[in-house]
Amino acid sequence: MKLGMIGLGRMGMNMARRMLQGGHQIVAYNRTPEKTEELVKEGAEGSFSLEELVSRLPSPKVVWLMLPAGQPVDDHLAHLQELLSPGDIIVEGGNSRYKDDIRRVEALQGSGIHYIDAGVSGGIWGLKVGYCTMIGGEKEIFHYLEPVLQTLAPKDGYLYCGPTGAGHFVKMIHNGIEYGMMQAYGEGFALLEASPYAKSLDYGQVSHLWNQGSVIRSWLLKLLEDAFREDPRLETLTGFVDDSGEGRWTVEAAIDSGVAAPVITMALFQRFQSRKENAFENRVLAALRREFGGHAVQKS
């Protein structure tokens, strides 16, 4: 399939690379042309405006957005709505709020342009292992896009979740769970660090041990093992832990639906608290975000 990729950041660039490796044709566009030129050297077609990108695509045109959530997505959608035709497809693959998806589909009504929301998880490791992808929107458009989704995802790694917003809603809950898991690991290692046995413990070895048949084994623990091997007490980091929106939206959904979510809520609030202190558990969270997502950290 030939499609346009708009946004070549940490996720978008490697997703485009994986599509190219899978035999798809990519027309690439990025606000800064250097990223576009980099991908052209790897086999993509370059475009340096949205008009040029759209002109290079066959009908029905498929345009995949990987942009920061919020206004950047809305701005690009408004411009694309002027350029695309009935039957064309927009895939919003960033971390958008599901309520924004619903609003955007309403704005596109009457244009005949299809809108798909795709929640994508995989971070900086997705190029190698694939991207877990959660899809919302029209089911027939989902089926049309399956060749691309099969290329992006590992085996059994993509799912049609329901109508507009469902993909990003499921991804939002996924990230809320992630908050809670990371918080639990952070607190556990902080308890080890505060124990009388701290000096005799190698946290890289502990992380490796717990991944050998333990009920708390996970990929996050593997990433923690890597982080501890590099920096045994995470002394080069500060425990400043940012949040990118999904945790807040998950807590808001819990309030709206009357579902108790104390672990996720506390994990979100702990991230706020992390910006005022340099606790060991927060350095664990910062290290994990760096390892799986390439998120910026603050050095000590």
C-alpha positions in Angstrom: 0.0 0.0 0.0 1.1 3.5 -0.6 0.4 6.0 2.1 1.5 9.4 3.5 3.2 9.7 6.9 3.1 13.1 8.6 5.3 13.5 11.6 8.7 11.8 11.8 9.4 12.0 15.5 10.4 9.1 17.8 7.4 7.0 16.9 6.6 8.2 13.4 10.0 7.7 11.9 10.4 4.1 13.0 6.8 3.3 12.1 7.6 4.6 8.6 10.7 2.5 8.5 8.8 -0.6 9.5 6.3 0.0 6.8 9.1 0.4 4.2 10.7 -2.8 5.4 7.3 -4.5 4.9 7.1 -3.5 1.3 4.8 -0.5 1.6 5.5 2.8 -0.2 5.8 5.8 2.1 5.4 9.5 1.1 7.0 11.3 4.1 6.5 14.8 5.5 7.9 16.5 8.6 7.8 20.1 9.7 11.6 20.1 9.7 12.8 18.8 6.3 16.0 17.1 7.7 13.9 14.2 9.0 12.2 13.8 5.6 15.5 13.8 3.8 16.8 11.1 6.2 13.9 8.8 5.4 14.2 9.5 1.7 17.7 7.9 1.9 16.0 4.8 3.3 13.6 4.5 0.4 10.7 6.8 1.1 9.4 9.6 -1.2 10.0 13.0 0.2 7.4 15.8 0.3 7.9 19.2 1.7 4.4 20.5 2.0 1.0 18.8 2.7 0.0 19.7 -0.9 2.9 17.8 -2.3 2.3 14.8 -0.1 -1.4 14.6 -1.1 -0.5 15.0 -4.8 1.9 12.0 -4.6 -0.8 9.6 -3.3 -3.1 7.4 -5.3 -6.9 7.3 -4.5 -8.2 6.5 -2.1 -5.4 8.5 -0.4 -4.3 7.3 3.0 -2.6 9.8 5.3 -1.3 8.7 8.7 -0.7 11.4 11.3 2.0 10.9 14.1 1.9 14.4 15.7 1.7 15.8 19.3 -1.8 15.6 20.6 -4.0 18.6 20.5 -3.7 21.7 18.4 -1.0 20.3 16.0 -3.4 17.5 15.0 -6.3 19.9 14.6 -4.3 22.3 12.4 -3.2 19.5 10.1 -6.7 18.1 9.9 -8.1 21.4 8.9 -5.5 21.8 6.1 -6.0 18.2 4.9 -9.7 18.6 4.8 -9.2 21.2 2.1 -6.8 18.9 0.1 -8.5 15.4 0.4 -11.5 14.1 -1.5 -14.5 11.9 -0.6 -13.3 8.3 0.1 -9.8 9.3 1.3 -8.7 8.2 4.7 -7.0 9.9 7.7 -5.4 7.8 10.4 -4.7 9.7 13.6 -2.0 7.6 15.3 -0.8 9.9 18.0 -1.9 10.0 21.7 -5.1 12.0 21.1 -7.9 12.1 23.5 -10.8 9.9 22.4 -13.2 12.9 22.9 -11.2 14.8 20.3 -11.7 11.9 17.9 -15.4 12.2 18.2 -15.3 16.0 17.7 -13.1 15.6 14.7 -15.4 13.1 13.0 -18.3 15.4 13.5 -16.2 18.2 11.8 -15.5 15.9 8.9 -19.1 15.0 8.4 -20.3 15.9 4.9 -16.8 15.8 3.4 -16.8 12.0 2.8 -13.3 11.7 4.3 -12.9 8.7 6.6 -11.2 9.1 10.0 -9.6 6.3 12.0 -8.2 6.6 15.4 -5.2 4.3 16.1 -3.7 4.0 19.6 -0.1 2.8 19.1 2.1 1.3 21.8 5.7 0.2 21.2 7.9 3.2 21.9 11.4 3.2 20.6 11.4 -0.6 20.4 8.6 -0.8 18.0 10.8 -0.9 14.9 12.3 -4.2 16.0 9.4 -5.9 17.8 6.3 -4.3 16.3 3.7 -1.9 17.4 0.6 -2.9 19.4 -2.2 -1.0 17.7 -5.7 -0.3 18.8 -8.2 0.9 16.2 -11.4 2.8 16.3 -13.7 4.0 13.5 -15.5 2.4 10.6 -15.0 -1.3 10.5 -14.8 -1.5 6.7 -12.0 1.1 6.7 -10.2 -0.9 9.3 -10.3 -3.9 7.1 -9.0 -1.9 4.2 -6.0 -0.8 6.3 -5.2 -4.3 7.6 -2.2 -4.9 5.3 -0.5 -1.9 6.9 -1.6 -2.9 10.4 -0.2 -6.4 9.9 3.1 -4.9 8.9 3.3 -2.6 11.9 2.2 -5.1 14.6 3.7 -8.3 15.9 1.6 -11.4 15.6 -1.9 -10.8 17.1 -0.8 -7.3 17.8 -3.6 -5.2 16.4 -7.4 -5.1 17.2 -10.5 -3.4 16.0 -11.9 -1.9 19.2 -15.1 -0.3 18.0 -16.5 3.0 16.7 -14.8 6.4 16.6 -12.7 7.0 19.7 -12.5 3.3 20.8 -8.9 2.9 19.7 -7.6 5.9 21.6 -9.8 5.1 24.6 -8.3 1.6 24.9 -4.8 3.1 24.5 -5.6 5.6 27.2 -6.6 2.8 29.6 -3.5 0.9 28.6 -1.3 3.9 29.6 -3.2 4.3 32.9 -2.4 0.7 33.7 1.2 1.4 32.7 1.3 4.2 35.3 0.2 1.9 38.0 2.7 -0.9 37.1 5.6 1.5 36.9 4.6 3.0 40.3 4.5 -0.4 41.9 8.0 -1.3 40.6 9.2 2.1 41.7 7.9 1.7 45.3 9.2 -1.9 45.5 12.7 -0.9 44.6 12.6 2.1 46.9 11.7 -0.4 49.7 14.7 -2.5 48.8 16.9 0.6 48.7 15.7 1.6 52.2 16.2 -1.8 53.7 19.2 -3.1 55.7 20.0 -5.4 52.7 20.4 -2.6 50.2 24.2 -2.7 50.1 24.2 -6.4 49.2 21.6 -6.2 46.5 22.4 -5.7 42.8 19.1 -4.3 41.4 20.0 -5.5 37.9 20.3 -9.0 39.2 17.0 -8.7 41.2 15.2 -7.4 38.1 16.6 -10.3 36.1 15.7 -12.8 38.8 12.1 -11.6 39.0 11.7 -12.1 35.2 12.6 -15.8 35.5 9.1 -17.3 36.1 8.0 -14.9 38.7 4.4 -13.7 38.7 5.6 -10.1 38.4 7.8 -10.7 35.3 7.3 -8.2 32.5 9.0 -6.3 29.7 9.2 -3.3 32.0 11.3 -5.4 34.4 13.7 -6.2 31.5 14.0 -2.5 30.8 14.7 -1.9 34.5 17.4 -4.5 34.4 19.0 -2.7 31.5 18.8 0.6 33.3 20.3 -0.8 36.5 23.1 -2.4 34.6 24.0 0.9 33.2 23.6 2.9 36.4 23.2 0.7 39.5 21.6 3.3 41.8 20.3 5.6 39.0 22.4 8.3 40.4 22.8 10.1 37.1 19.0 10.8 37.0 16.7 13.1 38.9 13.3 11.7 39.9 11.4 14.2 37.8 8.6 12.2 36.1 6.5 14.0 33.4 3.1 12.9 32.2 1.8 13.2 28.7 -1.9 13.4 29.3 -3.2 9.8 29.1 -3.0 9.3 32.9 -5.1 12.4 33.5 -7.7 11.4 30.9 -7.9 7.9 32.5 -8.6 9.4 35.9 -11.2 11.7 34.4 -12.8 8.7 32.7 -12.9 6.9 36.1 -14.7 9.9 37.6 -17.1 10.2 34.7 -18.0 6.5 34.9 -18.0 6.1 38.6 -15.4 3.4 38.5 -12.9 3.3 41.4 -9.3 3.6 40.1 -7.2 4.4 43.2 -4.0 2.9 41.9 -3.9 4.8 38.7 -5.0 8.0 40.3 -2.3 7.7 43.0 0.3 6.9 40.3 -0.7 10.1 38.5 -0.5 12.2 41.6 2.9 10.7 42.5 4.2 12.0 39.2 3.1 15.5 40.2 4.9 15.1 43.5 8.0 13.8 41.8 8.6 17.3 40.5 9.3 18.5 44.0 11.6 15.8 45.3 14.3 13.3 44.1 13.0 10.1 45.6 14.5 6.7 44.5 11.1 5.4 43.3 10.8 8.4 41.0 14.2 7.8 39.6 13.0 4.3 38.7 10.0 5.8 36.9 12.2 8.3 35.0 14.5 5.5 34.0 11.6 3.3 32.7 10.2 6.1 30.6 13.6 6.7 29.1 14.0 3.0 28.4 10.7 2.2 26.7 9.8 5.5 25.1 12.9 7.5 24.7 11.4 10.3 26.9 13.7 13.0 28.1 15.1 12.8 31.6 16.7 15.3 33.9 20.3 14.5 34.8 21.4 14.9 38.4 
